[in-house]
Amino acid sequence: MKNPFEYETAKNLTVNEILDYYEPHFNYSRFLESKRNIFLLGERGSGKTMALLYSSFKIKYQDPKRNKDEDLFEKVAVHIPCITPLFHKREYLLLDNDYKAQISAEHYFVLSIAYELTDSLKDLEEVKEAFKDLDKEFKEDFEYIFSIELNKKLSFLDAVNKWVIKENINTQIQANDTKNDEFYSRALTMSTLLIPLMNKIKKAKILKNTHFIFLIDDAQDLNIHQVKVLNSWIAYRDHSDFSIKVATAKVNKPRRITTTGGAILEGHDFTTIDLEKPFYNKDSEFSNLAKSIVKRRLKKINNLDCEPEAFFPTNPDLEKGIENFKEVAKKEGEKKYGESEKKKVTDHIYKYGRAYYFRSRSAKANLPPYSGFDTIIDVSTGIVRNLLDPCYYMFDFMISSTKGKKNISSIPPKTQKQILIERSDAMWKRLQEGLENEIETCSLDQSKMVYKLFDNLMILFHSRLMRHKSEPRAIMFTISQQNHERYDELLELLKIAQLAQVLYTRQGNAKDDGRKETYYVPNRILLPTRGLDPKGQHARVSIKCSDLWNAASNNIKIPYNDNDGDEEDQDIQVELFG
């Protein structure tokens, strides 16, 4: 059997694999296909690239399930990967003149977009037919405007595509000659190349009403000049012909400054969509998405038509144990508040039912029998790749243990627990071996401090789980005392942890009305090895900067009070339309 949970960088997937694997999201799809400028936020593995690729014209064109009555050319979305060599040119670093650096950055940028745009259309029979009587005229116009010579044997779009490649080579040769300024006088921009090119394309009958969508991927990798250029395009007032969708990680996300020193404004120039959605209960947006993804993969790859909960069953002892202690918490709540106070009793069960189960376990007992699809969702921390990772290893273990001779219809709870603990151990091993080997900006000292910080955070969360009277299952935190002298250094440690994906952030309501606050969420795969409850609850721990710094620098435990009055936050993550 083929492992249905294989996870590969989306850019390495074939068209058929993208069509098979991607689970369309109504809200995201609508926004990506709209004429708005969009920023798509999410850490690595949250599905940004997959969403862009699925929305791209190349994929839509080959989708056998697309609506045949739909005007396919009404919107042409072009995927622009920012990891191509054109985006990683560093010649601008050799320039003392910021103006020349900016010209260089925009030139490479528009060449990349022009290449991807022409490449998306040039080989389509409908487009070739539409351009048949226009090719000669368009070539002559372009040759005159740009003082170039296009290949007479090729179609207009194919000839422009090849010219872009040639222009890139010539640009590199000229840029290497630091004494020659000819390149800067001929450098291309959005207005001198892309807009004329789009205008020409729209003269073809089937493309006359086309809206072009430029899908800029991995924007966090753009250099400072490319970011300013991109923001200037987003600030461009007339978007009847094109719009821009930008996918970026939250760490190192691009600044919003334009080439003129202005700034683009959310709501006015663009809309933001956060891919990392709430995942705290079985009916949350991410939980529903996770179920759809797993069900689709089981069906597509191995023709298994079953619910994820049946494929990843929960250990009966775990299920029974938690239900028993929920009943204990229910009776306790009814005694405390009265049977008529349904909401207060329900809240009491939510707070303490699972906590009582974990408290009931002997310190000498084995780790809890972590299992069940809900648990796998919990340890994913709301990231699709984190969801697929343990599933992949569980399925691979089953293939190995049966030597591939047996059809796999479910993953036993024992195997689930084993793999979850192994993946948890592997994440801790990464921290112990040192993030300085993975993160370019991380020093050896910082690497050691990150490990000590997370070690002490887990000690704090475990102490709360065992003894706290108000929010025992809180497993995320905010930072108070932000004027502390070590605050900026602490943020550097947290940024390293984010880059290593052992920490995520969410935005939610602070205690002060109308103000937003950053919540720090440790990767929940860290929790099983420490015997913690990966489900967590709608609560956060407010920790002083000085205590976090002491934990990281001097390995001092983070202090807390058994009843420190942590305030419950029932909606700490912003919904798309919330």
C-alpha positions in Angstrom: 0.0 0.0 0.0 1.2 3.5 -0.8 1.5 5.8 2.2 -1.3 8.3 1.9 0.3 10.8 4.3 3.4 11.5 2.3 4.1 15.2 2.6 6.3 17.0 0.2 7.0 20.6 -0.5 4.1 21.7 -2.6 6.4 23.0 -5.4 7.6 19.4 -5.9 4.1 18.0 -6.5 2.8 17.2 -9.9 -0.4 18.8 -11.2 -2.4 15.5 -10.5 -1.0 15.3 -7.0 -2.1 18.9 -6.2 -5.5 18.2 -7.6 -5.7 14.9 -5.6 -4.3 16.1 -2.3 -5.5 19.7 -2.0 -8.7 20.2 0.1 -10.2 23.5 -1.2 -11.2 26.0 1.5 -14.3 28.1 0.5 -13.1 31.3 2.2 -9.5 31.1 1.1 -10.5 30.1 -2.5 -12.9 33.0 -2.8 -10.3 35.6 -1.6 -7.5 34.2 -3.8 -9.8 34.3 -6.9 -11.1 37.8 -6.1 -9.7 41.1 -7.5 -8.5 42.2 -4.0 -4.9 42.4 -3.0 -4.3 39.7 -0.4 -1.7 38.8 2.2 -1.8 35.1 3.1 -0.1 34.6 6.5 1.1 31.3 7.9 4.2 29.5 9.0 5.9 26.8 6.9 3.7 23.8 6.4 0.4 25.7 7.0 -0.6 25.3 3.3 0.3 28.7 1.7 2.0 27.4 -1.4 -0.5 24.6 -1.8 -3.3 27.2 -1.8 -1.5 29.4 -4.3 -0.7 26.5 -6.6 -4.2 25.1 -6.5 -5.5 28.6 -7.5 -3.0 29.0 -10.3 -4.1 29.0 -13.9 -1.9 26.1 -14.8 -3.6 23.9 -12.3 -7.2 25.2 -13.0 -6.7 24.6 -16.7 -5.9 20.9 -16.2 -8.6 20.3 -13.6 -11.0 17.7 -15.1 -13.7 18.7 -12.5 -13.7 22.4 -13.4 -17.0 24.0 -14.5 -17.0 23.7 -18.3 -19.5 26.6 -18.5 -17.1 28.9 -16.6 -15.0 31.4 -18.6 -11.6 29.9 -17.9 -9.7 33.0 -19.0 -11.8 35.5 -16.9 -9.0 35.2 -14.3 -5.5 34.1 -15.0 -3.6 33.5 -11.8 0.2 33.2 -12.2 2.3 31.5 -9.5 5.6 33.4 -8.8 7.9 31.4 -6.6 10.3 33.7 -4.7 12.9 31.0 -4.4 14.1 31.2 -8.0 17.6 32.4 -8.8 16.2 35.7 -10.1 14.9 36.5 -6.6 18.2 35.7 -4.9 20.5 37.9 -6.9 22.7 39.8 -4.4 24.4 42.2 -6.8 22.5 45.0 -5.1 24.6 44.5 -2.0 27.7 45.7 -4.0 26.0 49.0 -4.7 26.4 52.1 -2.6 23.6 53.8 -4.4 20.2 52.8 -3.1 18.5 54.1 -6.2 20.5 51.7 -8.4 19.8 48.8 -6.0 16.1 49.5 -6.2 16.3 49.6 -10.0 18.2 46.3 -10.1 15.7 44.6 -7.7 12.6 45.7 -9.7 14.2 44.6 -13.0 14.8 41.1 -11.8 11.3 41.0 -10.2 9.5 42.0 -13.4 11.5 39.5 -15.5 10.4 36.7 -13.2 6.8 37.7 -13.5 6.9 38.2 -17.2 8.5 34.7 -17.6 5.8 33.0 -15.5 3.0 34.9 -17.2 4.0 34.0 -20.7 4.9 30.5 -19.7 1.4 30.0 -18.3 -0.3 30.8 -21.6 2.1 30.2 -24.5 1.5 26.5 -25.0 -2.3 26.5 -24.8 -4.1 25.7 -28.1 -6.9 28.2 -27.5 -4.3 31.0 -26.9 -2.3 30.0 -29.9 -5.4 30.2 -32.1 -6.4 33.5 -30.6 -3.0 35.0 -31.3 -2.6 33.6 -34.8 -3.6 36.7 -36.7 -2.0 39.0 -34.1 1.5 37.5 -33.7 3.2 39.5 -36.4 1.7 42.9 -35.3 2.5 42.2 -31.7 6.1 41.2 -32.4 6.7 44.3 -34.5 5.3 46.5 -31.8 7.4 44.9 -29.0 10.6 45.0 -31.2 10.0 48.7 -31.8 9.2 49.6 -28.2 12.1 47.7 -26.6 14.6 47.9 -29.5 14.9 44.2 -29.5 14.6 41.3 -32.0 12.2 38.5 -31.3 12.4 35.0 -32.7 10.4 35.0 -35.9 9.8 31.3 -35.8 8.0 31.4 -32.5 4.6 32.6 -31.4 4.4 36.1 -29.8 4.1 34.8 -26.2 6.8 32.1 -26.7 9.1 34.6 -28.3 8.7 37.0 -25.4 9.3 34.1 -23.0 12.6 33.3 -24.7 13.5 37.0 -24.8 13.0 37.2 -21.0 15.4 34.4 -20.5 18.0 36.0 -22.9 17.4 39.4 -21.1 18.2 37.8 -17.8 21.5 36.4 -19.1 22.5 39.8 -20.7 21.5 41.5 -17.4 23.8 39.3 -15.5 26.7 40.0 -17.8 26.2 43.7 -17.6 25.6 43.7 -13.8 28.9 41.9 -13.4 30.7 44.8 -15.1 30.6 47.3 -12.2 32.1 50.1 -14.5 29.2 49.8 -17.0 26.0 51.7 -16.1 24.2 50.7 -19.3 22.1 48.2 -17.4 20.5 50.8 -15.2 19.4 53.0 -18.2 17.6 49.9 -19.7 16.2 48.4 -16.6 12.6 47.3 -16.8 9.7 48.1 -14.4 6.1 47.2 -13.9 5.0 50.1 -16.1 7.5 49.6 -18.8 7.2 45.8 -19.2 4.3 44.1 -17.3 1.5 46.6 -18.0 2.3 46.8 -21.8 2.6 43.0 -21.9 -0.8 42.6 -20.2 -2.3 45.1 -22.5 -1.1 43.2 -25.5 -2.4 39.9 -24.2 -5.8 41.4 -23.5 -6.1 42.3 -27.2 -6.7 38.6 -28.0 -10.5 38.0 -28.1 -10.6 35.2 -25.5 -8.4 37.3 -23.1 -10.0 40.7 -23.5 -11.8 40.6 -20.1 -9.0 38.8 -18.3 -8.0 39.9 -14.8 -4.4 38.8 -14.0 -3.6 37.6 -10.5 0.1 37.5 -9.5 0.6 34.9 -6.7 3.8 35.9 -5.0 5.0 33.0 -2.9 7.5 33.0 0.0 7.6 36.8 0.2 9.6 36.6 3.4 12.6 35.7 1.2 12.5 38.9 -0.8 15.2 41.5 -0.2 14.4 44.9 1.2 14.3 46.6 -2.2 12.0 43.9 -3.7 9.6 44.3 -0.8 9.4 48.0 -1.4 8.7 47.5 -5.1 6.1 44.9 -4.3 4.4 47.2 -1.8 4.4 50.0 -4.5 2.6 47.7 -6.9 0.0 46.9 -4.2 -0.5 50.6 -3.6 -1.2 51.1 -7.3 -4.7 52.5 -7.5 -6.0 50.9 -10.7 -6.4 47.1 -10.2 -8.9 46.5 -13.0 -6.3 44.5 -14.9 -4.4 42.8 -12.1 -4.2 42.1 -8.4 -1.5 40.7 -6.2 -1.8 37.8 -3.7 1.2 37.6 -1.3 2.0 34.4 0.7 4.4 35.0 3.6 5.5 33.4 6.8 4.8 35.3 10.0 8.4 35.3 10.9 10.3 37.9 8.9 7.1 38.9 7.1 7.7 41.9 4.7 7.5 45.4 5.9 4.8 47.6 4.4 7.0 50.5 3.2 6.9 51.5 -0.5 9.7 52.8 -2.7 8.5 56.4 -2.1 8.6 56.0 1.7 4.9 55.7 2.2 3.1 52.6 3.6 0.3 50.3 2.4 -2.7 50.1 4.7 -4.7 47.0 5.6 -8.3 47.4 4.6 -7.4 50.1 2.1 -4.7 48.5 -0.1 -4.9 44.9 1.0 -6.7 42.3 3.1 -5.0 39.8 5.4 -6.0 36.1 5.7 -4.5 34.0 8.5 -4.1 30.3 7.5 -3.5 29.3 11.1 -7.1 28.9 12.3 -8.6 27.9 15.7 -8.1 24.2 16.5 -9.2 23.9 20.1 -12.2 21.6 19.7 -13.5 18.9 17.4 -15.8 21.4 15.7 -13.2 24.0 15.0 -12.3 25.2 11.5 -9.0 23.5 11.5 -10.4 20.2 12.9 -12.9 20.1 10.1 -10.2 20.8 7.5 -8.0 18.1 9.0 -10.7 15.5 8.8 -11.4 16.4 5.1 -7.7 16.2 4.3 -7.2 12.8 5.9 -10.4 11.4 4.5 -9.5 12.6 1.0 -6.1 11.1 1.1 -7.3 7.7 2.4 -9.8 7.6 -0.4 -7.6 8.8 -3.2 -4.5 6.8 -2.4 -5.7 3.5 -1.0 -9.4 3.6 -1.8 -10.3 3.5 1.9 -13.7 5.0 2.5 -13.6 5.5 6.3 -13.8 8.3 8.8 -10.5 9.5 10.2 -11.8 8.7 13.8 -12.2 5.1 12.7 -8.8 4.9 11.0 -7.1 6.4 14.1 -9.1 4.9 17.0 -8.7 6.2 20.6 -7.3 3.8 23.2 -10.4 2.6 25.1 -8.7 3.1 28.5 -7.9 6.7 27.6 -11.4 7.3 26.4 -13.0 5.7 29.4 -10.6 7.3 31.9 -11.3 10.8 30.6 -15.1 10.2 30.5 -15.0 8.9 34.1 -13.2 12.0 35.4 -15.5 14.3 33.4 -18.4 12.7 35.3 -16.5 13.4 38.6 -16.1 17.0 37.5 -19.8 17.2 36.6 -20.9 16.0 40.0 -18.4 18.4 41.6 -19.8 21.3 39.5 -23.4 20.5 40.3 -22.6 20.4 44.0 -20.8 23.7 43.8 -23.1 25.7 41.5 -26.4 23.7 41.6 -27.8 21.5 38.8 -29.7 24.4 37.3 -26.5 26.3 36.5 -25.9 24.3 33.3 -23.2 26.7 31.8 -21.2 26.9 35.0 -21.3 23.1 35.3 -20.2 22.7 31.7 -17.4 25.1 32.2 -16.3 23.3 35.3 -16.2 20.0 33.4 -14.2 21.6 30.6 -11.6 23.0 33.0 -11.1 20.1 35.3 -12.4 16.8 33.6 -9.3 16.1 31.6 -7.0 17.6 34.2 -8.3 15.2 36.8 -7.4 12.3 34.5 -3.8 13.4 34.2 -3.6 14.1 37.9 -4.9 10.6 38.7 -1.9 9.0 37.0 0.9 7.9 39.2 4.3 9.6 38.8 5.8 6.2 38.2 3.2 5.2 35.6 4.0 5.1 31.9 3.0 8.1 29.7 -0.7 8.4 29.0 -1.9 6.3 26.0 -1.9 9.2 23.6 -4.1 8.2 20.7 -7.2 9.1 18.6 -7.6 11.4 15.7 -8.5 14.3 18.0 -5.1 13.9 19.7 -3.3 13.9 16.4 -5.1 17.2 15.5 -4.1 18.6 18.9 -0.4 17.9 18.5 -0.4 19.5 15.0 -0.8 23.0 16.6 -3.0 23.9 13.7 -0.4 23.3 11.0 -1.2 20.9 8.1 2.3 19.5 7.8 2.5 18.8 11.5 -0.8 16.9 11.1 0.6 14.7 8.3 4.0 14.1 10.0 3.0 11.6 12.7 0.3 10.0 10.4 3.1 9.3 7.9 5.3 7.6 10.4 2.4 5.6 11.8 1.4 4.3 8.4 5.1 3.5 7.5 5.4 1.6 10.8 2.4 -0.5 9.9 3.8 -1.2 6.4 7.1 -2.3 7.9 5.5 -4.5 10.6 3.3 -6.3 8.1 6.1 -6.4 5.5 3.6 -4.8 3.0 1.6 -8.0 2.8 -1.5 -6.8 4.6 -4.0 -4.1 3.8 -4.0 -1.4 6.5 -7.5 -0.4 7.6 -6.6 1.4 10.8 -3.7 2.4 13.0 -3.8 0.6 16.5 -3.8 2.9 19.5 -0.5 1.3 20.7 1.2 2.3 17.4 -0.2 5.8 17.6 1.2 6.3 21.1 4.6 4.9 20.1 4.9 7.2 17.1 3.6 10.3 18.9 6.2 9.8 21.7 9.0 9.2 19.1 8.1 12.3 17.2 7.9 14.2 20.5 11.4 12.9 21.5 12.7 13.8 18.0 11.6 17.5 18.5 13.3 17.6 21.9 16.4 16.1 20.4 16.5 18.9 17.9 16.4 21.4 20.7 19.1 19.6 22.7 21.5 19.1 19.7 21.3 22.8 19.0 19.4 25.1 16.7 22.6 26.8 15.8 23.0 24.0 13.2 19.7 24.9 11.6 19.0 28.6 12.0 21.5 30.9 10.4 21.0 33.8 12.9 21.2 31.5 16.0 24.4 31.5 18.1 25.5 28.5 20.3 24.6 30.5 23.4 21.2 31.4 22.1 20.6 27.8 21.1 21.3 26.6 24.7 19.0 29.4 26.0 16.1 28.3 23.8 16.4 24.8 25.1 16.4 25.9 28.7 13.5 28.2 28.1 11.3 25.5 26.6 12.4 23.0 29.3 11.2 25.4 32.0 8.0 26.2 30.2 7.1 22.5 30.2 7.9 22.3 33.9 5.6 25.3 34.5 2.8 23.7 32.4 3.2 20.4 34.2 3.0 22.1 37.6 -0.2 23.9 36.5 -1.7 20.7 35.2 -1.1 19.0 38.5 -2.0 21.8 40.9 -3.5 24.9 39.4 -7.0 25.9 40.7 -8.2 28.0 37.8 -6.6 27.1 34.4 -4.7 23.8 34.9 -4.5 23.0 31.2 -3.2 26.3 29.9 -0.3 25.6 27.5 0.4 29.0 25.9 1.6 32.3 27.2 1.9 36.0 26.9 4.7 38.3 28.0 4.2 41.0 30.6 6.8 43.5 31.7 7.6 44.4 28.1 9.7 47.5 29.2 12.3 45.1 30.7 15.9 45.7 29.6 16.1 42.1 28.3 12.8 42.2 26.4 14.4 42.6 22.9 16.9 39.8 23.6 14.1 37.6 24.7 12.2 38.3 21.5 15.3 37.2 19.5 15.2 33.9 21.3 11.5 33.5 20.5 12.1 34.4 16.9 14.7 31.6 16.6 12.1 29.2 18.1 9.6 30.4 15.5 12.0 29.9 12.7 12.7 26.4 14.0 8.9 25.9 14.3 9.0 24.9 17.9 6.9 28.0 18.6 3.9 29.7 16.9 2.1 32.9 17.5 -1.6 33.9 17.4 -3.3 37.2 17.8 -6.1 37.7 20.3 -7.8 40.1 22.5 -5.8 41.5 25.4 -7.3 42.4 28.8 -7.4 46.0 27.7 -10.5 46.5 25.5 -9.8 47.1 21.8 -6.2 46.0 22.0 -4.6 43.0 20.3 -2.0 40.9 22.0 0.5 38.2 20.8 0.0 34.7 22.2 2.9 32.3 22.1 2.0 28.7 21.4 4.7 26.0 21.8 4.6 23.3 19.2 2.3 20.8 20.9 4.3 17.8 19.7 6.7 18.8 22.6 4.0 17.8 25.1 3.6 14.0 25.0 7.1 13.2 26.2 6.5 15.5 29.2 3.2 13.7 30.0 1.1 16.9 29.3 -2.3 17.2 27.8 -1.9 18.4 24.2 -5.5 19.5 24.0 -5.0 22.5 26.2 -7.8 25.0 26.9 -8.9 28.5 26.0 -6.5 30.2 28.4 -3.0 31.7 28.5 -0.4 32.2 31.2 0.9 35.8 31.6 4.7 35.5 32.4 7.0 38.3 33.3 9.9 39.0 30.8 12.3 38.7 33.7 11.1 35.2 34.6 11.3 34.0 31.0 14.8 35.5 30.7 16.0 33.9 34.0 14.6 30.6 32.8 16.5 30.9 29.5 19.8 32.3 30.8 20.1 30.8 34.2 17.9 27.8 34.1 15.7 29.1 36.9 12.2 27.7 37.2 9.4 30.0 36.2 7.5 31.0 39.4 3.7 30.8 39.6 0.9 30.8 42.1 -1.5 27.8 42.3 -4.4 30.3 41.9 -2.9 33.2 40.1 -6.2 34.4 38.6 -5.4 33.8 34.9 -8.2 35.1 32.9 -10.0 32.8 30.5 -10.1 33.9 26.9 -12.9 32.3 25.1 -11.9 33.5 21.6 -8.2 34.3 21.4 -7.8 33.7 17.7 -9.3 36.0 15.1 -11.8 34.3 12.8 -11.7 35.3 9.1 -15.0 37.2 9.4 -14.9 37.6 13.1 
